[in-house]
């Protein structure tokens, strides 16, 4: 089998970028309320607060600026910036501009950079959105999760279905062409019919990108206190598996390429920033709980506000032991196999040697026989290891568990 460009959606990394970071993640932890499934480091400010009315938000932005200033500059302009959260749309235009101006001064921002911002329905108006765009944002990701009010309420979301349509109308009025919409499958009381309806509603809004995440009941969340995986009112494993297959069928049929295990995009609208993660390339990260990958060092900042502030006061020391080669090999597979194109065997051999690659292929032979793992040719010089779509991607945890059980 030969892998064509349309199958792989290959965006080859710049060789220089393999050791010089060109991406930055900015964590904005503030939310009006905490969703019942959320395990992210967030700080609840209440429904009436935003960056202008909450001193906590401005204090955080100032501390964030201190962290950015202390970061080593690897001397290559940023090609992607991603504001995640939390709810970054609780920032004022001025606060967002403060951060972007500092990034531009410290690192430089490429003229064609992708600057993404997560936004929630009901947290912004047209003037605010236009201000974000003027500050430099050119891609927005809206947290929708479902198109049924009862499911939104069960999740603890602060918005309604009407708020979703109002937010999308603002996005369209603002002339944003590169925007993404998030959905969650496997929610309590969610049926296949609900899921199909949400997918169809999302497609009708015509976003450039759609993310479909399967609910994970994380420890220490309200959902973990209410539900056990596999028990009602959570959908069964068989139902959630069918939801995954259904999303792949419906979205692919609507012209969205399934380029990553949870992500679909129209041609040319893959999330460039997230591709940095999945290709295991280096990136800066700033903010409470944010994780960076620099010089083969992975470091996660403190998840609690005061501990994060104290870490900054102590000089932002993030140096830890470098990631061993065997761990980097596993990381590269864990991340790269999320992509529909998979991972280059030639690149794996070049970085880690032929022996671990041969051992990898041996341990995956039974999954190849089952049709979950594929080895496909890109050209005469390279082959890619990938998971089949949808079955291999659906059972990726089984395959990865096998890989991680091996001694490389």
PyMOL commands that set and color helices and strands:
alter all, ss='L'
color gray80, all
select helices_A, chain A and resi 5-8+15-18+55-70+88-90+93-106+126-135+149-155+161-173+192-205+222-226+237-253+272-278+305-313+325-336+345-352+354-363+365-370+391-394+396-404
alter helices_A, ss='H'
color red, helices_A
select strands_A, chain A and resi 23-28+30-31+43-44+78-85+109-120+139-145+179-185+209-214+257-260+263-265+284-286+291-294+297-300+343-344+373-379+382-387
alter strands_A, ss='S'
color yellow, strands_A
deselect
rebuild
show_as cartoon
